[in-house]
């Protein structure tokens, strides 16, 4: 894959939304280190922290709200040719509630893409989405390809927002076929700096799981999530792409690798009493996170490698282990003791089987 956009235009002025948050800020910082890009515009409605602003380097911070029609002045006035849209909320903001979350996620994207549609200089758009759009169901396939949809409508607000946003993206693609547009469906993200809230519940010594199920999980390291968005700003590929680390872990393996004690409970208890007993962490679980721990979600990442031309540096197992190391979790049960106990148990089973013969 080359670094040109759809019509051979090299990215020169790149605008990143949500620049004051983790993803946007890190994307800006990486782009600012690329000498081939003339200007990087970091856009957000709130000021970045002093540390983040320092890491942004030569990038120009523009305080603007993507929900405001005046965002068009930022795009047209600076002749932006590449947009990386990372400004999405996975949870309602403190003191804002669900209405504010939807306003930013859905109405903000609608306004932003309307501006892109009319911008004569726009040549490349990369959008952060989520594998949450696939929902969770007992009828889910082993791996979702990008052409598949949710077997059951997602229950979480974030997932529903992303489905609407992706609809706006497809509308933009139809109206401006000259713009190369990539939608990245990122798997749940973990890492030492940004641990997805759905994994945070492993901080508790006792970890509730869903009785009778062992969700299969694919994860994405925080560094690979940022790298994928930066990569999308340079590639010629258009379309929707699943982005996840190679391999998978079952929930029971996740709990074991974290050195926690697994307590299987019925799902009805997991999403009610279990959330209460686990305190703030599980009480803040979104609908899509509950579905994820119930059913998991496998992703086919063939298109990510062959068409997008991106290969994560971290596998699912490596990403999770790095999260555990960064989270400084003290194991409740030593993994060496577990291995020894399992080997002893297998030996007893083998001896019992031999005696029966």
For each residue, the residues with C-beta under 8 A, 3 or more apart:
1: 235 236 237 308 309
2: 235 236
3: 10 11 36 234 235
4: 8 9 10 236
5: 8 9 10 11 81 82 123 124 180 236
6: 9 123 124 178 179 180 236 238
7: 123 178
8: 4 5
9: 4 5 6 81 123 124
10: 3 4 5 36
11: 3 5 14 36 37 81 82 123 124 233 234
12: 37 38 39 81 82
13: 37 38 39 41 78 79 80 81 82 121
14: 11 31 37 39 40 41 80 81 82 83 84 233
15: 40 41 43 74 75 78 80 82 83 84
16: 19 24 27 28 31 40 41 42 43 83 84 86
17: 24 43 44 66 83 84 85 86 87 112
18: 21 23 24 43 44 85 86 87 88
19: 16 24 25 27 28 42 43 44 48 56 59 61 86
20: 24 25 42 44 46 47 48 49 52
21: 18 24 25 44 86 87
22: 25 26 193 194 222
23: 18 26 27 86 128 225 226 229
24: 16 17 18 19 20 21 27 28 42 44 84 86 87
25: 19 20 21 22 28 29 42 48 52 55 56
26: 22 23 29 30 55 226
27: 16 19 23 24 30 31 84 86 226 229 230
28: 16 19 24 25 31 32 40 42 56 59
29: 25 26 32 33 52 55 56 57 59
30: 26 27 33 34 226 227 230
31: 14 16 27 28 34 37 40 59 84 230 233
32: 28 29 37 40 56 57 58 59
33: 29 30 57
34: 30 31 37
35:
36: 3 10 11
37: 11 12 13 14 31 32 34 40
38: 12 13
39: 12 13 14 60 78
40: 14 15 16 28 31 32 37 56 58 59 60
41: 13 14 15 16 59 60 62 74 78 80
42: 16 19 20 24 25 28 48 56 59 60 61 62
43: 15 16 17 18 19 61 62 64 66 71 74
44: 17 18 19 20 21 24 47 48 61 63 64 87
45: 63 64 65 66
46: 20 63
47: 20 44 53 61 63
48: 19 20 25 42 44 52 53 56 61
49: 20 52 53
50: 53 54
51: 54 55
52: 20 25 29 48 49 55 56
53: 47 48 49 50 56 61
54: 50 51 57
55: 25 26 29 51 52
56: 19 25 28 29 32 40 42 48 52 53 59 61
57: 29 32 33 54
58: 32 40
59: 19 28 29 31 32 40 41 42 56
60: 39 40 41 42
61: 19 42 43 44 47 48 53 56
62: 41 42 43 74
63: 44 45 46 47
64: 43 44 45 68 70 71 74
65: 45 68 70 71 108
66: 17 43 45 71 87 104 108 109 111 112
67: 71 103 104 107 108 111
68: 64 65 71 111
69: 72 111 115
70: 64 65 73 74
71: 43 64 65 66 67 68 74 75 111 112 115
72: 69 75 76 115 118 119
73: 70 76 77
74: 15 41 43 62 64 70 71 77 78 80
75: 15 71 72 78 80 83 115 116 119 121 122
76: 72 73 79 80 119 121
77: 73 74
78: 13 15 39 41 74 75
79: 13 76 121
80: 13 14 15 41 74 75 76 83 119 121 122
81: 5 9 11 12 13 14 121 122 123 124
82: 5 11 12 13 14 15 122 123 124 125 126 233
83: 14 15 16 17 75 80 112 116 122 124 125 126
84: 14 15 16 17 24 27 31 125 126 128 229 230 232 233
85: 17 18 88 109 112 125 126 127 128
86: 16 17 18 19 21 23 24 27 128 229
87: 17 18 21 24 44 66 104 108
88: 18 85 104 105 109 128 158 161 162 165
89: 92 93 101 104 105 158
90: 130 158 197 286
91: 101 158 197 284 286
92: 89 96 97 98 100 101 157
93: 89 96 97 100 101
94:
95:
96: 92 93 99 100 101
97: 92 93 100 101
98: 92 101 102 157
99: 96 102 103
100: 92 93 96 97 103 104
101: 89 91 92 93 96 97 98 104 105 157 158 161
102: 98 99 105 106 107 157 161
103: 67 99 100 106 107 108
104: 66 67 87 88 89 100 101 107 108
105: 88 89 101 102 108 109 158 161 162 164 165
106: 102 103 109 110 161 164 165
107: 67 102 103 104 110 111
108: 65 66 67 87 103 104 105 111 112
109: 66 85 88 105 106 112 113 127 164 165 168
110: 106 107 113 114 168
111: 66 67 68 69 71 107 108 114 115
112: 17 66 71 83 85 108 109 115 116
113: 109 110 116 117 125 168 169 171 172
114: 110 111 117 118
115: 69 71 72 75 111 112 118 119
116: 75 83 112 113 119 122 125 172 176 179
117: 113 114 172 175 176
118: 72 114 115
119: 72 75 76 80 115 116 122
120:
121: 13 75 76 79 80 81
122: 75 80 81 82 83 116 119 125 176 179
123: 5 6 7 9 11 81 82 178 179 180
124: 5 6 9 11 81 82 83 179 180 181 233
125: 82 83 84 85 113 116 122 169 172 179 180 181 182
126: 82 83 84 85 181 182 184 229 232 233
127: 85 109 165 166 169 181 182 183 184
128: 23 84 85 86 88 184 186 229
129: 133 162 165 166 183 184 185 186 240
130: 90 133 158 159 162 185 186
131: 134 144 185 186 187 188 218 242 244 297 299
132: 135 154 156 158 159 162 288 292
133: 129 130 150 154 159 162 163 166 185
134: 131 140 144 148 149 150 154 185 297
135: 132 140 150 151 152 153 154 155 159 288 291
136: 140 152 154 288 291 292 294 295 296 297
137: 140 150 151 152 295
138: 295
139: 151 152
140: 134 135 136 137 144 151 295 296 297 298
141: 144 148 298
142: 216 298
143: 298 299 300
144: 131 134 140 141 148 242 297 298 299 300
145: 148 242 300 302 303
146: 185 239 240 241 242 300 303
147:
148: 134 141 144 145
149: 134
150: 133 134 135 137 153 154
151: 135 137 139 140
152: 135 136 137 139
153: 135 150 160
154: 132 133 134 135 136 150 159 160 163 287 288 291
155: 135 159 287 288 290 291
156: 132 159 160 286 287 288 289 290 291
157: 92 98 101 102 160 161 286 287
158: 88 89 90 91 101 105 130 132 161 162 286 288
159: 130 132 133 135 154 155 156 162 163 287 288
160: 153 154 156 157 163 164
161: 88 101 102 105 106 157 158 164 165
162: 88 105 129 130 132 133 158 159 165 166
163: 133 154 159 160 166 167
164: 105 106 109 160 161 167 168
165: 88 105 106 109 127 129 161 162 168 169
166: 127 129 133 162 163 169 170 183 240
167: 163 164 170 171
168: 109 110 113 164 165 171 172
169: 113 125 127 165 166 172 173 181 183
170: 166 167 173 174
171: 113 167 168 174 175
172: 113 116 117 125 168 169 175 176 179 181
173: 169 170 176 177 179 181 238
174: 170 171 177
175: 117 171 172
176: 116 117 122 172 173 179
177: 173 174
178: 6 7 123
179: 6 116 122 123 124 125 172 173 176
180: 5 6 123 124 125 235 236 237 238
181: 124 125 126 127 169 172 173 238 239
182: 125 126 127 232 235 237 238 239 240 241 308
183: 127 129 166 169 239 240 241
184: 126 127 128 129 228 229 232 241 243
185: 129 130 131 133 134 146 240 241 242 243 299
186: 128 129 130 131 189 220 225 228 243 244
187: 131 218 219 220 242 243 244 245 297 299
188: 131 196 198 199 217 218 219 220 292
189: 186 194 196 219 220 221 222 225
190: 194 195 196 199 219 220 221 222 319 320 322 323
191: 194 195 221 222 223 319 322 323 326
192: 195 222 322 323 325 326 327
193: 22 222 326
194: 22 189 190 191 222
195: 190 191 192 199 200 323 326 327
196: 188 189 190 199 200
197: 90 91 200 281 284 285 286 289
198: 188 201 285 289 292 293
199: 188 190 195 196 202 254 320 323
200: 195 196 197 203 281
201: 198 204 207 278 281 282 285
202: 199 207 254 255 258 260 324 327 329
203: 200 281 327 329
204: 201 207 260 278 279 281
205: 260 261 332
206: 260 261 263 332
207: 201 202 204 255 258 260 261 262 263
208: 263 264 265 269 270 274 277 278 282
209: 213 214 251 252 255 262 263 264 265 270 293
210: 213 215 251 264 265 266 267 270 293 294
211: 264 265 266 267
212: 264
213: 209 210 251 267 294 295
214: 209 250 251 252
215: 210 250 251 292 293 294 295 296
216: 142 248 249 250 296 297 298
217: 188 248 249 250 251 254 292 296 297 316
218: 131 187 188 244 245 247 248 297 298 299 316
219: 187 188 189 190 244 245 249 316 319 320
220: 186 187 188 189 190 224 225 228 243 244 245 312 314 319
221: 189 190 191 224 225 245 312 313 314 318 319 322
222: 22 189 190 191 192 193 194 225 226
223: 191 226 227 313 314
224: 220 221 227 228 243 245 312 313 314 319
225: 23 186 189 220 221 222 228 229 243
226: 23 26 27 30 222 223 229 230
227: 30 223 224 230 231 310 312 313
228: 184 186 220 224 225 231 232 243 308 310 312
229: 23 27 84 86 126 128 184 225 226 232 233
230: 27 30 31 84 226 227 233 234
231: 227 228 234 235 308 309 310
232: 84 126 182 184 228 229 235 237 308 310
233: 11 14 31 82 84 124 126 229 230
234: 3 11 230 231
235: 1 2 3 180 182 231 232 308 309 310
236: 1 2 4 5 6 180
237: 1 180 182 232 241 307 308 309
238: 6 173 180 181 182
239: 146 181 182 183 303 307
240: 129 146 166 182 183 185
241: 146 182 183 184 185 237 303 304 307 308 310
242: 131 144 145 146 185 187 299 300 301 303 304
243: 184 185 186 187 220 224 225 228 299 301 304 308 310 312
244: 131 186 187 218 219 220 299 301 304 312 316
245: 187 218 219 220 221 224 312 314 315 316 318 319
246: 301 312 315 316
247: 218 315 316 317
248: 216 217 218 298 316
249: 216 217 219 253 254 257 316 317 320
250: 214 215 216 217 253 254 296
251: 209 210 213 214 215 217 254 255 293 296
252: 209 214 255 256 262
253: 249 250 256 257
254: 199 202 217 249 250 251 257 258 320
255: 202 207 209 251 252 258 260 261 262
256: 252 253 259 260 262 335 338
257: 249 253 254 317 320 321 324 335
258: 202 207 254 255 324 329 331
259: 256 329 330 331 332 333 334 335
260: 202 204 205 206 207 255 256 331 332 333
261: 205 206 207 255 332 333
262: 207 209 252 255 256
263: 206 207 208 209
264: 208 209 210 211 212
265: 208 209 210 211 269 270 273 274
266: 210 211 269 270
267: 210 211 213 270 271 294
268: 271 272
269: 208 265 266 272 273 274
270: 208 209 210 265 266 267 274 275 290 293 294
271: 267 268 274 275 285 290
272: 268 269 275 276
273: 265 269 276 277
274: 208 265 269 270 271 277 278 282
275: 270 271 272 278 282 283 285
276: 272 273 282 283
277: 208 273 274 282
278: 201 204 208 274 275 281 282 283
279: 204 282 283
280: 283 284
281: 197 200 201 203 204 278 284 285
282: 201 208 274 275 276 277 278 279 285
283: 275 276 278 279 280
284: 91 197 280 281
285: 197 198 201 271 275 281 282 289 290
286: 90 91 156 157 158 197 289 290
287: 154 155 156 157 159 290 291
288: 132 135 136 154 155 156 158 159 291 292
289: 156 197 198 285 286 292 293
290: 155 156 270 271 285 286 287 293 294
291: 135 136 154 155 156 287 288 294 295
292: 132 136 188 198 215 217 288 289 295 296 297
293: 198 209 210 215 251 270 289 290 296
294: 136 210 213 215 267 270 290 291
295: 136 137 138 140 213 215 291 292
296: 136 140 215 216 217 250 251 292 293
297: 131 134 136 140 144 187 216 217 218 292
298: 140 141 142 143 144 216 218 248
299: 131 143 144 185 187 218 242 243 244
300: 143 144 145 146 242 303
301: 242 243 244 246 304 305
302: 145 305 306
303: 145 146 239 241 242 300 306 307 308
304: 241 242 243 244 301 307 308 310 311
305: 301 302 308 309 310 311
306: 302 303 309
307: 237 239 241 303 304
308: 1 182 228 231 232 235 237 241 243 303 304 305
309: 1 231 235 237 305 306
310: 227 228 231 232 235 241 243 304 305
311: 304 305
312: 220 221 224 227 228 243 244 245 246 315
313: 221 223 224 227
314: 220 221 223 224 245 318 319 322
315: 245 246 247 312 318 319
316: 217 218 219 244 245 246 247 248 249 319 320
317: 247 249 257 320 321
318: 221 245 314 315 321 322
319: 190 191 219 220 221 224 245 314 315 316 322 323
320: 190 199 219 249 254 257 316 317 323 324
321: 257 317 318 324 325
322: 190 191 192 221 314 318 319 325 326
323: 190 191 192 195 199 319 320 326 327
324: 202 257 258 320 321 327 329
325: 192 321 322 328
326: 191 192 193 195 322 323
327: 192 195 202 203 323 324
328: 325
329: 202 203 258 259 324
330: 259
331: 258 259 260 334 335
332: 205 206 259 260 261
333: 259 260 261 337 338
334: 259 331 337 338
335: 256 257 259 331 338 339
336: 339 340
337: 333 334 340 341
338: 256 333 334 335 341 342
339: 335 336 342 343
340: 336 337 343 344
341: 337 338 344 345
342: 338 339 345 346
343: 339 340 346 347
344: 340 341 347 348
345: 341 342 348 349
346: 342 343 349 350
347: 343 344 350 351
348: 344 345 351 352
349: 345 346 352 353
350: 346 347 353 354
351: 347 348 354 355
352: 348 349 355 356
353: 349 350 356 357
354: 350 351 357
355: 351 352
356: 352 353
357: 353 354
